[in-house]
Amino acid sequence: MSAGPTPRGRVLFVDDEPDLLAGMKALLELEGIDVILHDSMITLPLILREADPDVVLLDISLPALSGTAAMRNGLRKMLRTDGALLLFSGRSLNELSPIAHELGADGFISKSENAMEIVRRIQTWIDRRRLKRANDRREGANGTNHTALATAR
């Protein structure tokens, strides 16, 4: 993770392709985004709790425990994250779309896309997540204010 100014967002890649990940990490860090790389589904829940990523990109072809098997077994509930959960694969977009829908992922990104397009799409997901969090906080504060007003009456 980078030091210095507040990061524009945080991304967790769960993948086992070090060359691809090194390149993506470098590009995202140039955009001010913290990047965490992880190569195992087994310890992922621990990493997620510590990292609190805006976006999780999950390779659906990891050895040992594939991302699709993990999603079918309730990965989102197990991970307890409000970050966007995206499938990340070398498969075509036509293949990924139905898989993402079936597994309940928020979306998908193909590794075959242009690297700068992947960065742009990740930035969009970060922005969505941050906007949702801000709206949730605002609604929570409004709910607290309404409750306080009702109690005061």
Stockholm file with secondary structure:
# STOCKHOLM 1.0

chainA/1-153         MSAGPTPRGRVLFVDDEPDLLAGMKALLELEGIDVILHDSMITLPLILREADPDVVLLDISLPALSGTAAMRNGLRKMLRTDGALLLFSGRSLNELSPIAHELGADGFISKSENAMEIVRRIQTWIDRRRLKRANDRREGANGTNHTALATAR
#=GR chainA/1-153 SS CCCSSCCSEEEEEECSCHHHHHHHHHHHHHTTEEEEEECCSTTHHHHHHHHCCSEEEEETTCSSSCHHHHHHTTHHHHHTCCSEEEEEESSCHHHHHHHHHHHTCSEEEETTSCHHHHHHHHHHHHHHHHHHHHHHHHHHHHHHHHHHHHHHC
#=GC SS_cons         CCCSSCCSEEEEEECSCHHHHHHHHHHHHHTTEEEEEECCSTTHHHHHHHHCCSEEEEETTCSSSCHHHHHHTTHHHHHTCCSEEEEEESSCHHHHHHHHHHHTCSEEEETTSCHHHHHHHHHHHHHHHHHHHHHHHHHHHHHHHHHHHHHHC
//
